[in-house]
C-alpha cells in the first residue's frame, strides 16, 4: 500500500470522524422506545452485547431470552450509561438434568416416577390429591440443593446456579 493511498484513507476518516463518533455515541445511549422488545409491557433496561440486533428487554424477558445462551454479556442502563449486569448470575438457574433419561445418580421413587411417566399416561389429567407436575422452566424433577458453578467461556467468566 502506498503512502498516497494511506493518506487518502486518513483524509476520508478525518472528513467523517464527527459522524462516526455521533453514531458510536448513539448506540451507547438509551433508545427512545422504553418498552421491552419482547413483552411490550415493561420498561426495558437490559441489552445483550452478544445477541444480534438492538433488542432492549425487561428483566424477566432478558432472562427468558437467555435460557439457552447463559454466557452472553448483559448490560443494564444505570441512569447514565450501560454497565455490565449480573442479572443472569442471580436470576438464571442452569438445569443439568439427564434428559430424556432419568439421572442415574438419583434413586427412583414414586414422585419422580409419576413426573417422568406423565407423558406416557393417557390419565395424566386424573392425578389424585391436586398434584401438579413440575414445569420444565429451569427446574428439575429432583429439587436438591443448588450449587454455584464457575464457567470460563469465550465471552468471559460466569458464575451460575445449577
C-alpha positions in Angstrom: 0.0 0.0 0.0 1.4 3.3 -1.0 1.7 6.4 1.2 -0.7 8.2 -1.1 -3.4 5.6 -0.5 -2.8 5.7 3.2 -3.1 9.4 3.2 -6.4 9.2 1.2 -7.8 6.7 3.8 -6.7 9.0 6.7 -8.3 12.1 4.9 -11.5 10.1 4.4 -11.6 9.2 8.1 -10.9 12.8 9.2 -13.7 14.0 6.9 -16.1 11.5 8.5 -14.9 11.3 12.1 -17.6 13.5 13.6 -20.4 11.5 12.0 -18.7 8.2 13.1 -18.4 9.5 16.7 -22.0 10.6 16.7 -23.1 7.1 15.5 -21.0 5.3 18.1 -22.4 7.5 20.9 -25.9 7.0 19.6 -25.5 3.2 20.1 -24.4 3.8 23.7 -27.4 5.8 24.6 -30.8 4.6 26.0 -33.2 4.2 23.0 -36.1 6.5 22.8 -38.5 3.5 23.0 -38.6 2.5 26.6 -40.8 -0.7 26.2 -39.5 -4.2 26.3 -38.8 -5.6 22.8 -40.5 -8.9 23.8 -43.5 -8.2 26.0 -44.0 -4.5 25.2 -45.2 -4.0 28.7 -42.3 -3.2 31.0 -39.6 -0.6 31.0 -36.6 -2.0 29.2 -33.2 -1.6 30.9 -31.3 -4.6 29.6 -29.4 -5.3 26.4 -27.1 -8.1 25.2 -23.7 -7.4 23.7 -23.7 -10.9 22.0 -27.3 -11.2 20.6 -27.9 -10.0 17.0 -29.9 -6.8 16.8 -30.6 -3.9 19.2 -33.2 -5.5 21.4 -33.9 -4.0 24.8 -35.6 -6.2 27.4 -37.2 -6.0 30.8 -35.5 -8.2 33.5 -37.9 -11.2 33.0 -37.7 -11.2 29.2 -33.9 -10.8 29.3 -33.5 -13.9 31.5 -36.1 -15.8 29.4 -34.3 -14.9 26.2 -31.0 -16.2 27.5 -32.2 -19.6 28.9 -30.2 -21.3 26.2 -27.5 -18.7 26.0 -26.4 -18.2 29.6 -22.9 -17.0 28.7 -23.9 -13.8 26.9 -22.7 -10.4 28.2 -25.7 -8.5 29.5 -25.6 -4.8 30.2 -28.1 -2.7 32.2 -28.9 1.0 31.9 -28.0 2.6 35.3 -29.5 6.0 34.5 -26.4 7.5 32.8 -24.8 4.7 30.8 -24.8 0.9 30.2 -22.8 -1.1 32.6 -22.2 -4.9 33.0 -25.1 -6.6 34.7 -25.1 -9.8 36.7 -28.8 -10.4 36.1 -28.2 -13.9 34.6 -26.0 -14.8 37.6 -28.8 -14.0 40.0 -31.9 -14.9 38.0 -31.0 -17.8 35.7 -30.6 -21.3 37.0 -29.0 -23.8 34.7 -30.7 -27.2 34.5 -28.1 -30.0 34.2 -30.7 -32.8 34.1 -30.1 -36.0 32.2 -32.8 -35.7 29.5 -34.5 -37.7 28.1 -33.4 -40.4 30.6 -33.5 -40.3 34.4 -30.4 -39.3 36.2 -28.6 -42.5 37.2 -27.4 -41.0 40.5 -30.9 -40.1 41.8 -32.7 -43.1 43.3 -36.1 -43.6 41.7 -39.1 -43.1 44.0 -42.8 -42.8 43.4 -42.8 -39.0 42.9 -40.1 -39.0 40.3 -41.7 -41.9 38.5 -45.0 -40.0 38.3 -43.3 -37.0 36.9 -41.3 -39.0 34.4 -44.3 -41.1 33.3 -46.8 -38.2 32.8 -46.3 -38.1 29.1 -46.7 -41.9 28.8 -50.0 -41.9 30.5 -53.4 -41.2 29.0 -54.7 -40.5 32.5 -52.3 -37.6 33.2 -55.2 -35.3 33.9 -56.6 -37.6 36.6 -53.7 -37.4 39.2 -55.2 -37.6 42.7 -54.8 -35.1 45.5 -54.4 -32.0 43.3 -50.8 -32.9 42.5 -49.3 -30.6 39.9 -46.2 -31.8 37.9 -43.1 -29.7 37.9 -42.8 -27.3 34.9 -39.7 -27.5 32.7 -38.9 -23.8 33.2 -35.5 -24.3 34.5 -36.4 -26.7 37.4 -35.7 -30.4 37.5 -37.7 -33.3 38.8 -35.1 -33.6 41.6 -35.2 -30.5 43.7 -31.9 -31.0 45.6 -29.7 -28.2 46.8 -28.4 -25.6 44.3 -24.7 -25.2 43.7 -22.8 -22.4 42.0 -20.6 -23.3 39.1 -17.9 -21.1 37.7 -17.7 -21.3 33.9 -14.9 -19.9 31.7 -16.3 -19.1 28.2 -15.0 -17.2 25.2 -17.2 -14.2 26.3 -16.0 -14.1 29.9 -16.0 -15.8 33.4 -19.5 -16.6 34.7 -21.0 -17.9 37.9 -24.3 -19.6 37.6 -26.6 -21.5 39.9 -27.1 -25.1 38.8 
